[in-house]
Amino acid sequence: QVRLVESGGGLVQPGGSLRLSCAASGNIFSISTMGWYRRVPGEQRELVARITDGSTNMIESVKGRFTISRDSAKNTVYLQMNNLKSDDTAVYYCHIILRTDSRGASRPYWGQGTQVTVSS
C-alpha cells in the first residue's frame, strides 16, 4: 500500500505565500515523477508543476512565482507558492508516479487534495 499525505493549504491574501508538502509512504521501490495539479470547480484538473529525474516543468502562469522541489530521502515533494493571485485559488493535488517493486510497472498515485484560497 502507498499513502500520500498533503499539507500546507489554506487561506491567504493576494501577494502572500504558501508552501504545500506531499509525503509518500508505504511500499515504495522507486519514484520517477512528483508533481502538483490543481482543479477549480467546473473545470478540468490541470498540471501546475512536476519534477522528473531532476528536471522540472511548470505552466506559464506560475513561472517566476512557484517553485517545485523534492526531498528524495523523505519521498516528499514541495510546492512553494509566492505572490499568490486569486486565479491560483483551487484544490491542489499531489501526483506521484512510482514503482512498488523492481519488476512492476510505474503507477500514478494521487493525494487527497488541499484547498488553496487566495482572497482579501
Solvent accessible surface area in square Angstrom, and as a share of the most:
residue,aa,sasa,rsa
1,Q,190,0.84
2,V,26,0.15
3,R,165,0.60
4,L,17,0.08
5,V,63,0.36
6,E,10,0.04
7,S,61,0.40
8,G,33,0.32
9,G,29,0.28
10,G,29,0.28
11,L,131,0.65
12,V,23,0.14
13,Q,123,0.55
14,P,71,0.45
15,G,47,0.45
16,G,20,0.19
17,S,58,0.37
18,L,34,0.17
19,R,128,0.47
20,L,0,0.00
21,S,26,0.17
22,C,0,0.00
23,A,43,0.33
24,A,6,0.04
25,S,58,0.38
26,G,59,0.56
27,N,84,0.43
28,I,37,0.19
29,F,111,0.46
30,S,43,0.28
31,I,27,0.14
32,S,41,0.26
33,T,14,0.08
34,M,0,0.00
35,G,1,0.01
36,W,0,0.00
37,Y,41,0.15
38,R,17,0.06
39,R,99,0.36
40,V,54,0.31
41,P,120,0.75
42,G,90,0.87
43,E,111,0.50
44,Q,166,0.74
45,R,85,0.31
46,E,70,0.31
47,L,35,0.18
48,V,0,0.00
49,A,0,0.00
50,R,94,0.34
51,I,14,0.07
52,T,46,0.27
53,D,125,0.65
54,G,64,0.61
55,S,73,0.47
56,T,71,0.41
57,N,69,0.35
58,M,37,0.17
59,I,43,0.22
60,E,134,0.60
61,S,68,0.44
62,V,0,0.00
63,K,108,0.46
64,G,89,0.85
65,R,25,0.09
66,F,6,0.03
67,T,79,0.46
68,I,10,0.05
69,S,48,0.31
70,R,63,0.23
71,D,43,0.22
72,S,75,0.48
73,A,102,0.79
74,K,132,0.56
75,N,43,0.22
76,T,10,0.06
77,V,0,0.00
78,Y,34,0.13
79,L,0,0.00
80,Q,58,0.26
81,M,0,0.00
82,N,62,0.32
83,N,80,0.41
84,L,1,0.01
85,K,99,0.42
86,S,71,0.46
87,D,120,0.62
88,D,2,0.01
89,T,42,0.25
90,A,1,0.01
91,V,38,0.22
92,Y,0,0.00
93,Y,27,0.10
94,C,0,0.00
95,H,20,0.09
96,I,0,0.00
97,I,50,0.25
98,L,1,0.01
99,R,75,0.28
100,T,44,0.25
101,D,66,0.34
102,S,66,0.43
103,R,232,0.85
104,G,28,0.27
105,A,85,0.66
106,S,55,0.36
107,R,140,0.51
108,P,76,0.48
109,Y,36,0.14
110,W,101,0.35
111,G,8,0.08
112,Q,115,0.51
113,G,15,0.15
114,T,20,0.11
115,Q,87,0.39
116,V,0,0.00
117,T,42,0.24
118,V,5,0.03
119,S,54,0.35
120,S,126,0.81
